Amino acid sequence: MQTIISVSNLSKTYASGFQALKGINLDIRHGEIFALLGPNGAGKTTLISTICGIVNPTEGQILVGGHDIVRDYRAARSMIGLVPQELTTDAFETVWATVSFSRGLFGKPPNPDHIEKVLRDLSLWNKKDNKIITLSGGMKRRLLIAKALSHEPQILFLDEPTAGVDVNLRREMWELVRALRATGVTVILTTHYIEEAEEMADRVGVISKGEIMLVEDKAELMRKLGRKQLTLQLEHALAHIPAGLAAYHLDLSADGCELTYTYDSQGERASMVALLGDLDDAGIAFKDLHTTQSSLEDIFVSLVRDGQ
């Protein structure tokens, strides 16, 4: 798949000496939804701000659609729409005026039809003549997205887009993101709601302490790093796990009525069949069983913890 953003050996060190980014290498594919995950202070916003040309890199190169973000800033930046975490708009301006003004900032000619479509898609049309100060928090969040889409960008950055919004609005925003991707827009989002990344993303990147720890297709990440648990409800309580089952590293519940087997998602069938056979040989009967699988959040927490 074609690369639309290419980040090479990117580092950022502030005047205080703090190194926020350390040798970042990252390619974003055209038309994908890419989720960037990381704990607070990991460098997510600094990385986005640097790609968008808001923060100057200390070293390295960023190409956006083949344009260098430093040497060819206007061409690169015109391809990008950025939805920041904080609202930075004149509170006494109207919705229509501020979205139209954002389009003009990129040198785009007036296009009332496009502005109307954006506002309708974001359920802001009936608020077009309202002053921003009168909008609810959720409406202001929609307005930030409208401003970012005003100049018809090919790439949309969403920095914590659903922080502080209700569940219904979050769902609506997910639908909007999917609709944008369907038109060919590349979407990069940072989020603290890891279930968003699990539901939305095609690929996931994890950043910690200014370094990219991994970039992986979401499905492949879940397959490679996900773990499953098989829980067996026993017919009769066990006082202890027989020595012959030690190789499975089973966990016995406090009441002795459940055995739990944790295993990698890969090669699961053979190990489960072997376990059930060995349980039968040991004379251990069970009346029910169920499996659970680790979520993307479980994997993320484990990666960040191991990288401490």
C-alpha positions, 0 to 999 in steps of 0.5 A: 500500500502507498505511503502517505507519511514517512518519518525518518530518524526523527528526534526532538530535544527541547531547550531544557534538554528534555528529549521528547522524541528519540529516533522515530521511524514511522510510515503511515499508509494511504487510506488507513486508520492508524492509532497511536497509543502511549501513556501520558508524556510518551510523546504522542502530541509532540510527534503529531505536532512535529508531523504537522509542522507546529513543532520543529524537529531537532533532527530527521525528516518528515515527508507528507505526500512526498513534500518535506514538512520543513522545506515545502511546508505549505504543500505538506501542511495543506494536505493535513487537517488537525483536530487538537485536544483543546478548543482554540477558536474565537468564542464570539465568532459564529460556527459558519464564519469560523469554519469558512475562515479556516478554509481561507487560511489554506488559500482555498477559494470559498466553497459554501457547498462543502462547508454546508456538507461538513456541518451537516455531516457533523450535525452542526448545520442547525447551529451554523449561526450560533456563536461558539460560546453558546455551544455545548462541549460536544458541539465544540468538539464537532466544530474542531473537526469541521475546521480541520475538514474545511480545506478538504485535507487528505490526512486527518489527525485526531488528538484525543478526539473523544476525550470528555464527550458522551457515549453517543457522540463518541459513536457518531464520531467513529462513524464519521471517521469510517466514512472519511476513510471510505472516501480515501482520507487517511486518519491518525488518532491518539486516544486514551480509550483503547477500545476505540483503537481496538474497534477502529484502527487498521494498524496500531503504534505504541510509543513510550518515552519518546520511542516507537515500541512497535507498529503492527497490523491490529489483527496480527498484533492481537494474534501474536501478543494476545493470550487466551485463558481456558477456565474449567469448572470441575465436577469435584474440588481439587486440593492441589494440582497433580504433579503430572500437570505441572507443565501446563502451569495451571492456576487452581481457584481458592475453592479448588473448583476451577482450573485456569490454563493460560496460553498463547493465541498461536498453536492453541488447538494442540495444547488444549487437546493435550491438556484435556487428554492429560486431565482425563488420564488424571481422573479429573472431570469437568462440567463446563468450560469457557475461554477468554481472550486478552484485549488490545488494552491488556496487550498495551498495558503489558508492553508499556509495563515491560518497557519501563 
